[in-house]
Amino acid sequence: MSEKSAGDKGFQELITFARSITPLPVEVIQSTSDDRWVSFGTDNLYPNFLLKLYGECALHRGIVGKKLNFLMGDGIVTKSDSKPFVANINQVDSAEELIQKLSYDFILFQAFAIEVQYDLLNNKPLYFNHIPINHIRSNKNRTRFWVCQDWIKRRDVLTYNRWIKGDNEDRKSKIFYYTGYAPSVNNIYPDVDYKAAITAMVTDMLINNWFKNNIEDGFSPAHIISFFKGVPTSEEGRDFERKFKATYSGSDGLKYLINYDNGGDSSSVKIDSIPSDDYATKLTEVIKKVENSILQSHSATRLLFGVETEGSLGGNGTELEIQYEIFKQTWVKNTRNVIESGLNKLFADAGLPAIEFKDKSSLFSTSLENATKEKVLTIDELRNIDGKSPLPNGAGQGLIGAAAPNMENGFAKDGKKLTGEDFELVKDFGVHRGEFEFVTDEALNFAGDDAIENYLISEKIDGKSIATIKADIQNTLGINTTNEAITEKINKLTQAKIISSDISNGKVNIKPVEQPKVSNEVQVMYEYVVRSGYGKPLIAASRDFCTKLINNDRLYTRTDIQQMSSIFGYDIFRHCGGWYFNSDTGQAENQCRHEWKMVKVIRKGNK
């Protein structure tokens, strides 16, 4: 038999096995110099620990996945026109794939990082590459970054300077590191928003591991068998236990623990039964507390995130939609704003448009019964579910037939209408009409503002070929035109100073429209007037927006009108003051009594 130290060693090994230490997000500053990274965690591996939580805590992983789904919504669009954001971001990812990766990092680490590569010819940002947050470390001031795929071995560590807008004299790649704000004792690396539940997540992992080990070992032992012949060496103990098990334990044999003791009668053996405690009840309570802690830290509800509640049959679609709306306001909206703010700051330096996440109009609409769909969804929403395009001229904006008593002719009687408060947002747009003289010479022939011209003005056609634009018009407007007709319209819009373009090798190049100089050039502008056949410009029932816009007595460029549309969130050129119920015809229409009329003018005193 061994000395007492052998038993002490075994006891220490047991303590080591039973203990689980949760890493802390401490920042370890190794040097006063900015040329050294600050370790994240005592072993510089705290991000790896967060990834371990994501990989092994099932509830946490499921919530993160649903959060990402809610965050991404229906994809990424440009703010100006709500069209899908398409850009040559890098050589591997599409724009949406890159933003999805960054969003994943932000949910897990409360930060994201991008390597910005520059075009050596013009020193402009060329590519944006995703850098996983667990690969990156920073100095104290976040002015330098170190990237390594394996911080355990610390091989192939790359060094980068911080990205600064317009500042890249050395033309080397830079790191754009962006974090959200949360109060924290840390100064460099952010705290995650689920920090309060990390202990619960570790507990969840330990419980799962406990179940695994007990299943493999046939669950807990029922007896302790004590021998009083002293404590054997490790080798002696293993040999004895192997022989004992082979003799006294079969597939249905007793489950036991062997205990060695120096005290007592060396010739005796003592067998004790382990009392059966109510482990199942206690464990159930622990699991409930763990689940609640994880859900609360994520601002998540059981119903919305699919966590079953005992005795519950689940919620209906209305309850889910309500919880989804609450979660959007409390987490999704704020998180989107933070990510959009960072990316738009970066993308603007490369000349890319501002982007935003497109929200899902309804989370569970596709699972509704057909009869319910017809009551709560518009015609165009139903067509979208079936993969069909919207009806022309807004005809699909209403509900179906008798199920919608407040509908006429497919249009909502009480749809969006602009107000006097809306006018205050755009009252300074345009130029007073007294500054101009109107040109009525029919020799100044212009094709007129039809649907195709409106498309050419409002859509992003820069860099596209005429053939591609023709196909887009066919798909979007359902209008079949010719390359020659499109070329002619673009040239006329350019001559009218509405757009500035040139066509080279079959491709359209759009340039910023220069501000009109004082000259005798004819300008194309728009005035807000009553539609032909609709009576006086203003009547008693005229909405405040239309009244104030007409009394403002100004003329507007097409750009002015497009900017108004961006502010109001819908096409004011098409719908003007909003939906209108025509009492004379008993029908609802997709615009008010007014319209934008194109006029040709010359600045006074400049002929």
N, C-alpha and C positions, 0 to 999 in steps of 0.2 A: 504494500500500500504506500501511497505517497505521503509527503509531508503536508502539513496544514496549508502551506502556500498554494498547493494544487487546488484545494477547494476554494481558496480565496480568489484564485484566478478565474475559476469557473463562475463564481458569483459576480465578478466584475464583467465577465463576458455577457452574463444574463442582463445586468443593468444596462450595458451598452446596447444590447439587442432591443430592450424594452423601451428605450428612450427615443423620441423623435424630436429633433430640433428644427424649428421653423426659421429659415433665413430671414434676416431683416434687411430693408432697403437702405442700408447706411451708405454714405458716401465716404470713401477712404482717400483722403488727399495725401499723395505720396511725395509731393514736392511743391515748393513754393513757386516753381517755374511753370509758365504756361506751355512748356514743351513736353509736358507729361500728362497722361490721362488720369482722370479721377476714377478709381475703382468703384464699381457699383455692387455693393455687398462686400462683406469681409473677404470673400474669395474672388471678387469681381465677376461673379456668375449669377447675380440675382435675376437678370432677365431669363436665364435658363430655368430657374426655379418657377417663374411665372409661366413659362411654356410647359413645364411639368404639370402645373395645376390645370392648364388648359387640356393637356393630353390625358390626364388620369381622373379628373373630377367630371363625371358624366353630366351632372346638372349644369355646372359652370360652362362646359363646352357647348351644351345645347342652347343655353341662353345667349352665348356669344354668337353662335351661328344665326339665331333668329334676329338678334340685334343687327347683324350685318345685313340680313335680308330686308329688315324694316328701313335701315339707313339708305341702302341702295335704291329702294323703291322701284320705279320703272326706268332707272338708268340715269345717265348724265346728259344734260342738255345745255345749250348756250342760253344765257339769260336774255339776250336780245330778242330771240325769236322762238325759243323753246324747241329748237330742232336738236336731234341727237348730236352730241359733241364728237366730232371726228377730227383727229389730228395725228400727225406722225410723231408720236411721243418718244418711242425708242424702237430698236430693231427686233424686240421680242414681244412686247405687250401692245395691245390696243389701248386707247385712252381710258376706256372703261375698266379694262383689266388692271391697269396701273392704279387707278383710283380705288378699286376694290381691295387691292393689296394694302394700300395706304390706310384704308378704313379699317381693315383687319388689325393692323398694327396699332391704330389709335384706340380701338376698343380694348385690346390686350395690354398696351403699354402707355396709353395716354400721350402718344407721340408718334410721328412718322418722319422718315428721312429720305431724301432724294439726292442722287448724284447728278449734278448738272454738268453736262458736257457741252463744250462750246465749238462753234464753227470757226475754224482757224482763219478763214478768209475775212469774215466780217465781225468776228468776236461777239456773235450773238448766241444765246442758248440754242443748242441743236437737238440734244436728246435729254430726256429725263428718265433716269434709271432708279428703280426701287432698291433701297438698302434696308434689309430687315433690321429692326431696332435692336434685336439681340446681338447683332454684329457690330454695333457702333458704341464708342465711348468718347467722352468729351473732356476738354480741359476745364479749368475753373470758370472761365469766362465765355465758354462756348464759341471760341474763335478758331479752335482747331479740333479736328475729329480724327479718330483712329478706327479703321474698319478691319475686322478680322473674322473669318468664318468659324474659327475654333479658338476661343479665348482660354481654353484649358491648355493647349499646346503653344498658343501664341506664335504661330507661324504665319508668314506672309502678311504682316500687319501693314496696311496702307495708311498714309497720312494725307489729310485734306484740310484746306482752309475753309472758313465759313463763307457761304454765299452772301454777297452784298449786291443789291440791284445796281446794274450798270458799271460795277467795279470788277474788272478782270484783266488787269494789265499783264499778268503772267500767262494768260490764256490756258490755264490748267483747270481741270475739273474741280468743282466746289461741292460742298455739302449744304443742302437746305434742310435744316433740322427744325421741326415745328412741334410745339406742345400746346396743350390746353392749359388753362389755369385752374389749380386747386390748391387751397392753403396747405402748406407742408413745411416741415423743418428742413427738407432738402432744398438745396439751391441750384442743383444742376440737373438731376434726373427727376422727372415728375412722379408723384404718387398715382397709382391706379385708382379709379373711382370705386372699385370693389374691394379696396384695402381692408375694410372692416370685416369682411367675410373670409379672409385668407385662412385664419385659424379654422373656421368651419370647413373650408375646402380640404385642408390637411386632414382634419378629423374624418371627413368623408373618404378620403383615400385610405386612411388607416383602417376604417371599418371594412372597406372592400377587401383590403389585404387580410384582415382577420378572418373574414368569411372564407376567403380562398384557402388560407392555411388550415382552417378547421375542417373544411370539406376534404382537403387532401389527406388530413390526418385522422379522418373519421370523427370529426367534431371533438368535443372536450373529453378528457379522461374522467372515468368514474371512480377510480380507486388510486390510492397511494400505497405502494409496497415499500416498507422501510427495512433495510438491512443494517445490522449494528456491528459490522466487521471492519469499520474504518472507511475512509474515502479512497477509492482506487485512482490510479492514473487515468488519463484520458483514453489511452490505448486499452488498458484493462477494462475500463467501464464499457467501452464500445463492444469488446469481445464478449463480456458477460451478458450485456443487454441483447446482443444478437442471438446467443444461445437460449436465453430465457424466453425471448419472443417466439423462437422456433418451436419451443416445447409447450408453452402455455397459451399461445394466442393463435386463433384461426380466424377465418372470415367472420365468425360470429363470436369470437372470444372477447374477454374483458378488455376494456381500455384502461390503461394504468399509467402512473408515473412511478419511476424507481427512485427511491431516496436512500442515500448512504449516510450513515451516522457513526461517529466514534464512540458515542455513549451507549449504555444499555448492555444487555446480555448478548454477547457475540454469537451465541448459538440460536438466538430467537429471531423471528421475522414478524413484523407487525403490518397488518393490512387495515387501512382506514378508508372509509367511503367519503367521497367529496360531497358535501351537502348541495342539494339542487336549489340554487337561488333563482329568482325570477329574472333571468338575464334577458329573455325575449322582450318583456315589458319595458325594462330599462333601456334596452337598445332601441326600441321603437321610439321612445321619447327623445333619445339623443338624435336619431335620424330626422325627426320632425324639426327639432331645433336647428339642426344643420341646414336643412332645406329652407326654412324660414329666413335664416341669416343670409344665405346666398341669394335668395330672391330679393330680399330687402336691399341688399347692397347694390343690386343691379337695377333697382326701381322696377322690378318685374312682378307680375301677378301670376298666380298659378294657372288661371284660366287661359290667359293670352299666350303663355309660354308652354302650355301643354303639360303642366305638372298635375298629376291626378290627386284629387282629394277624396279621402275615404267617405263613402256614402253619397258622393255627388254624381249626378248624371251628366255633368258638363253644362255649358251655357249655350244659349241659342245665338244665332248670327248677330242679333241686335246687341246683346251683351258684349260679344267679342268686338264689334265695331266701336262701341263706347269705350271699352278698355284700350283699344288700339288708338283712338283719338286722344285719350288721356296720355298714353305713353308717348305719342308723337309730340305733344306739347311739353311734356316734362323731360324727355331725353332726346328723341330723334331730332327735333327742330334745333335745339341748342348745339348738338353735336354736328349737325350739318353746317350750321353757321360757322363753327370753328374751322372745320375742314375746308369749306369753301373759301373762307377768308385767307387761309394760308396758301391754297393752290392758286387763287386768283392773283395774289401778290406775286407769286412766282411766274405764272403764265403770262402776266402782262409784260414782263421784261422780254419775253420772246415774241410779242405781238399776237399772242393767242387771245381769243375772246374770253370774257368772264363766263364761268360755268356755274351750274347749280344742280342739285339732286332733284329729279322729277318724282313727285309724290304719286303713290298709288291712289287713284280716285276712290277705290273701295277695296278692302282687303279680302272680303269673302263673297263678292258679288257673283262669281262664277259658280258657287255652290248653291245658290238659291233655286227654288223651284221656278219653273217657267212662268207660272201665273204670277208669282211674286216679282220676278224680274220685270214683267211688263208693267207692274205698278210703280216700281221704284227706279227703273233705269230708262234713260232716253233711248230713242230709236238708234242714234249713232253709237251709244254705249253697247247696245245689243248687237249691232252690226260689227263692232270692234271685237266682241267675244268670238264671233264667227269668222274673224279675219277679213272682214269686208271694209271697204273705205267709206268715209262719211258721205251722206247725201249732199248734193250741191246746194249752195245758197243757204246753208243752215237749216235745211228742211228736216234734218234728223235730230234737232235739238229738243224736241218735245217727247212726251210719253205716248204710248199707243192708245188710240181710240177712246172708248168710254171709261177706261180706267183713269183717265186724266181729265177731270171736269174743268180744270182751269186752262185748257188748251184749245187753240183754234188754228186750223190749217197747219198743224205740226209745229207751231211756235208757242212759246210760253207767254201768256198774257202778263205775268209778273216777273219776267226775266230781268236781267241786270239793266238798271237805268242810272245814268250819271246824274249827279246832284250839283247843287251850288257849291258845296264843299269841294267836289272834284274840280270844279272850274278854278278855284283858288290855287290849285296846284299848277295850273298851266296858263294863268292869266297874263303872264309876261311873255309868252311865246308870240312869235309873229311880229309883223311890222304894220303900223297904222296905215290904212289904205290911202290916207291923204298924202302919203309920200310918193304915190305912183300916179301915172297916167295910164289908162287902159288902151290897149291896142286892139282894134277891130278889123284890121286889114286881113281879108281872107287869103291874101297871098302868102301870109305867114302860116303855111299849111303844117298842121301837126296831126298825127294819127289819132289823138284822143287817148284818154286814160281807160283802157279796157282791162280785162282780167289778166292778160299776158303781161301788159306793161306794169301793172301793179305787182305781179310776181317778180319781174326783172328788177324793180325798184327795191322791194322789201326783202328778197331772198339773197343768200350769199352765193353769187355766181362767179366770184373772182377765181381765176385759174381753171375754170371749167371750159370744156370745149362746147362749141355751138351744138354739136350732136348730143352731148350729155344734157345740156340745158333743155333741148327739145324733148328728150326722154323724160326728164324731171317734170316738165310742164304736162306731158301726157299722163304721167302717173299721179301727179298732185291735183291738176285741174280737170283732167279728163278731156283736154283740148288737143286735137291733132293739128299741128302747124308744120311749117317748113323751116329749114335752116336759113333760107333767104329772108323769110318774114321776120325771124328772130333777129337776124343781123340788122335788118332795116330798122326795127323798133329800137334796138340798142343804140344805133347811130342817131336816131331822132331824139332819144332821151338825152344823149350826150350833147347834141346841138342845143337842146332846150336848157342845158345846165342843171338838169335834175340829177344826173350821174356824170361821172368823169371816167371815160373808158377808152380803150383801144383794143382792137382785135388783131392778134398776130398769130400766124400759123394755125388758124382755126380756134385759138383759145382767147377767152375774154380776160382782160386785165383791168381791174377796177382800181381807180385812184381816188384819194379824198377829194371831195368837191370843194373847190376854192371859193372863198367868200366873194360875192359879187362886188366888183369894183365900180366906182362911180363912172358910168359910161352910158352910152345910148343903146346898150345891148338889151334885147328883149328877154325878159325873165318869165318863166312859167311859175305861177303861184296858184293858191287855192283860196276860195272864199266859202264861208259856211252859209248856205242859203236853203230856202224851202224847196222841196221837190216840186217838179211841175205837176199841176193838177191837185195840189194839196192846200190851196188857198193862201191866206196871208202868212207872211214869215213867222209871226207870233200870234198865238191865240191864248185864251184864258187858261187852257189846259197845258200850255207849253211848259216843259220842265225847266227848272231854274238853270241847269247847265246850258241848255240851248239858248235860253233868253239872254244870259250873260255873255255867251260866246258871240251871239249876233250883235248885241249892243256894244261889244268890245271893238267892233268895227276895224278888224285887222285882216291882213292877208297872211297866208302861211305857206311855207315851203313844204315839199313832200317829206323832208327830213324832220321838220317841226311835228308833222302829223305822226310820223313813225315814233318819235320820242314820246308823244302823248300816249300812244298805244302801249309803249313799254311801262309807263307810269300806271296806267289803268289796268294793265294785264289782259287786254283784249283789243281786237282790231277796230280802232275808232274810225279808220278810213272806211271800213266796210259797214259797221253798225251805227256810226255816229253817236247820238245820244243814248242809244240802247234800244231794247225791244219795245215795240209799239203796238197797241191794240187799236185797229181802225174801226171805229164805231159805225162808219158809213157802210163798210163791207162786212162787218162782223168777223173779221179775221185778224190774227196776230201776224206781225211782220218782223223781219229780222233787222230792222233799223227804224229810227224815228221818222218824223215828217221831213227831216232835213237831209242834206247831202253836201259833199264837197264838190264844188264846181271849179273846174280849171279855168284860169284867166291868164292873159298875156299882158304884161305891164312893162313900163319903162320908168325909171326913177325920174322924178320931176327935177327940172333945172339942169339936166345932164344930157340934153339932146344936142 
